[in-house]
Amino acid sequence: ELIETLAWAYERTPLANLIRWRDGGR
């Protein structure tokens, strides 16, 4: 369940958005 919490927090982090945006920009 710890991993689930980490994944949830990661998805809500602006950093994830940045990485997604960078990945999608390619």
C-alpha positions as CSV (number, residue, x, y, z in Angstrom):
1,E,0.0,0.0,0.0
2,L,3.0,2.2,0.5
3,I,3.7,2.1,-3.3
4,E,0.1,3.0,-4.0
5,T,0.5,6.1,-1.8
6,L,3.8,7.0,-3.4
7,A,2.3,6.6,-6.9
8,W,-0.7,8.8,-5.9
9,A,1.5,11.5,-4.4
10,Y,3.8,11.3,-7.5
11,E,0.9,11.8,-9.9
12,R,-0.3,14.8,-7.9
13,T,3.2,16.3,-8.0
14,P,3.9,19.1,-10.5
15,L,7.2,17.3,-11.2
16,A,5.2,14.4,-12.8
17,N,3.4,17.0,-15.0
18,L,6.7,18.4,-16.1
19,I,8.1,14.9,-16.9
20,R,4.9,14.1,-18.8
21,W,5.0,17.3,-20.7
22,R,8.6,16.8,-21.6
23,D,7.9,13.2,-22.7
24,G,4.9,14.3,-24.7
25,G,6.9,17.1,-26.3
26,R,9.1,14.6,-28.0
